[in-house]
């Protein structure tokens, strides 16, 4: 049976301190809801098979594209379309809710040292 309790984002975020390492808090069909703390620059990458949704819970996030930058503040969201190269950047620590299909690797096609373990529940 699935968890029947409310999910408190602040509580879940208090349980970890690492950056760029998404933690799954819920799943709906094949989509996972992941909390992540970010700071600094991520790697340029893309997801060829899926869109990726970023929702800012705390702080600010800039999503760089090759031809523009999207600025997100607390309470805002953006959907990066599949196949579009992007690079998230947070000048100060930022807390995000990411929605994407189960099994998506955070660094997409790029790989590298920022690749996080997948399907880590908290």
C-alpha positions as CSV (number, residue, x, y, z in Angstrom):
1,X,0.0,0.0,0.0
2,X,1.3,3.5,-0.9
3,X,2.0,6.1,1.8
4,X,-1.3,7.6,2.9
5,X,0.3,10.5,4.8
6,X,0.8,14.0,3.6
7,X,4.3,14.8,2.3
8,X,5.8,17.8,4.0
9,X,8.5,19.3,1.7
10,X,10.2,21.2,4.5
11,X,10.6,18.1,6.6
12,X,11.9,16.0,3.7
13,X,14.4,18.7,2.8
14,X,15.7,18.8,6.4
15,X,16.7,15.1,6.0
16,X,19.5,15.7,3.6
17,X,22.2,18.3,2.8
18,X,23.9,17.1,-0.4
19,X,23.5,19.2,-3.5
20,X,22.5,18.1,-7.0
21,X,21.3,14.7,-5.7
22,X,17.5,14.4,-6.2
23,X,15.5,12.4,-3.6
24,X,12.2,10.8,-4.6
25,X,9.3,11.7,-2.3
26,X,6.4,10.4,-4.4
27,X,5.5,8.6,-7.5
28,X,2.4,8.9,-9.7
29,X,2.1,6.3,-12.4
30,X,5.6,6.4,-14.1
31,X,6.4,9.9,-12.9
32,X,8.5,10.7,-9.8
33,X,8.4,13.8,-7.7
34,X,12.0,14.6,-6.5
35,X,13.3,17.2,-4.0
36,X,16.7,18.5,-4.6
37,X,19.0,21.2,-3.1
38,X,21.2,23.0,-5.6
39,X,23.9,25.6,-5.6
40,X,26.4,26.7,-8.2
41,X,26.4,25.5,-11.8
42,X,25.2,22.2,-13.1
43,X,26.4,20.6,-16.3
44,X,25.1,21.3,-19.8
45,X,22.8,18.3,-20.6
46,X,19.6,17.2,-22.3
47,X,17.0,14.5,-21.9
48,X,16.2,13.1,-25.3
49,X,13.1,11.1,-24.3
50,X,11.3,13.3,-21.7
51,X,10.4,16.8,-20.6
52,X,11.6,17.9,-17.2
53,X,9.7,20.2,-14.8
54,X,11.4,22.5,-12.3
55,X,9.4,24.0,-9.4
56,X,11.2,26.4,-7.1
57,X,10.3,26.0,-3.5
58,X,13.0,28.3,-2.0
59,X,15.5,30.6,-3.6
60,X,16.1,31.4,-7.2
61,X,17.2,29.3,-10.2
62,X,18.4,30.3,-13.6
63,X,18.0,27.8,-16.4
64,X,20.5,28.5,-19.2
65,X,19.8,27.6,-22.8
66,X,22.0,28.2,-25.7
67,X,19.9,31.2,-26.8
68,X,18.3,32.5,-23.6
69,X,18.1,32.3,-19.8
70,X,14.9,31.6,-17.8
71,X,14.9,33.1,-14.3
72,X,12.7,31.3,-11.7
73,X,11.9,32.6,-8.2
74,X,10.1,30.9,-5.3
75,X,6.7,29.7,-6.4
76,X,7.5,29.6,-10.1
77,X,8.0,26.6,-12.5
78,X,9.3,25.9,-15.9
79,X,9.1,22.8,-18.2
80,X,12.2,22.1,-20.2
81,X,11.1,20.3,-23.4
82,X,12.7,17.0,-24.3
83,X,15.9,17.2,-26.4
84,X,16.6,20.8,-25.3
85,X,20.1,21.4,-23.9
86,X,20.1,23.3,-20.6
87,X,22.2,24.1,-17.6
88,X,20.6,25.0,-14.2
89,X,22.5,27.6,-12.1
90,X,21.8,28.7,-8.5
91,X,23.9,31.6,-7.1
92,X,22.7,30.7,-3.6
93,X,21.2,27.4,-2.3
94,X,17.9,26.7,-4.0
95,X,15.3,24.0,-3.2
96,X,13.5,22.5,-6.1
97,X,10.7,20.0,-6.8
98,X,11.5,18.2,-10.0
99,X,8.9,16.1,-11.9
100,X,10.1,13.6,-14.4
101,X,9.6,9.9,-15.4
102,X,11.1,7.2,-13.2
103,X,14.6,6.3,-14.3
104,X,15.7,9.6,-15.7
105,X,19.4,10.3,-15.0
106,X,19.9,13.8,-13.6
107,X,22.8,14.6,-16.0
108,X,20.9,13.3,-19.0
109,X,23.3,12.6,-21.9
110,X,26.3,14.3,-20.4
111,X,27.2,12.0,-17.5
112,X,30.1,13.1,-15.3
113,X,30.9,13.7,-11.6
114,X,27.5,15.3,-10.9
115,X,25.5,12.2,-11.9
116,X,23.5,11.2,-8.9
117,X,22.3,7.8,-7.8
118,X,18.8,7.2,-9.3
119,X,15.6,6.2,-7.5
120,X,16.8,7.3,-4.0
121,X,13.7,7.6,-1.8
122,X,13.6,9.8,1.3
